[in-house]
Amino acid sequence: MGNPLNFLEIIPPFYYTDTYIYTPLSRKVSDMKTETKRRSQGIVSWPEDERPRERLLSRGPQALTDSELLAILVRAGFKGTNAVELGRQLLKRFGTLRAMAEAPLSALFEVKGLKGAKAAQLAAAMEIARRVSLPDKREQIQIKGTTQAADYLRERLRGLADEHFRVLYVSRQNRLLDDALLAQGAVDGVQPSIRNIVARALQVNASGMIAAHNHPSGAAEPSESDRLLTRDLIAASRPLRLKVLDHVIVAQETTYSFADSGLLNELELECLSPEPPTHKRRPSRDAE
């Protein structure tokens, strides 16, 4: 009589699932291989009702996951990774869509398979989303006070990885004539030109200006350089009858207003004094 346990040799190995159903292990391995092969293949090989673009057209964009929406933007992955998987890798790298939108362009270039046109398409989509939150027509915007100016500038400057220096140019009725980005660079490295700021005001026939910049990695407190810049801008604007209405600093959670803090009035008085207090001279690009 043979060994009674030999019958086990003809029974495939099993595994136990969460649903308490026994399934052959060989089938599980086969399913995993199929899924791995599917991920590495291009989306064009998927069933039509599973492709992100076709699902968006038939069910609407709200039916898609974040990674599927990203897949439509990047359009294609790279060898061994399809566009949806690339979208998942982007989310894993940055954590959230907001974090990815706030990341510098250089951070997108660091992601494998995301170069040139793909990175540009993503950056453009994120910037469009940012601008959608702004009013359509600038001439319909009226900056009635420091609170409204801070709210507007917070939408423009919060979350940016680099330091941006903007100026809002307004009419006598406080209507927004222009919103200009006049300098951009590394943190603590932006040195806007006073000459360019004033020249832009004359070009748009503005009567007032609201300067603003962000502190990407710090508190919304003015540095000595911020103070000197504001003082120099007041001094250069006064002979031309241009009014510096405020200088707003935007940080991630808070904002600072030179006008609300009283610092703007102090700097105006310094400019009126026959012998202004001695300060370190602000580094300038005006002579360039």
Secondary structure, 3 states (H helix, E strand, C coil): CCCHHHHHHHCCCEEECCCCCEEEHHHHHHHHHHHHHHHHCCHHHCCHHHCHHHHHHHHCHHHCCHHHHHHHHHCCCECCECHHHHHHHHHHHHCCHHHHHHCCHHHHHCCCCCCHHHHHHHHHHHHHHHHHCCCCCHHHCECCCHHHHHHHHHHHHCCCCCEEEEEEEECCCCEEEEEEEEEEECCCCCCCCHHHHHHHHHHCCCCEEEEEEECCCCCCCCCHHHHHHHHHHHHHHHHHCCEEEEEEEECCCCEEEHHHHCHHHHHHHHHHCCCCCCCCCCCCCCCC
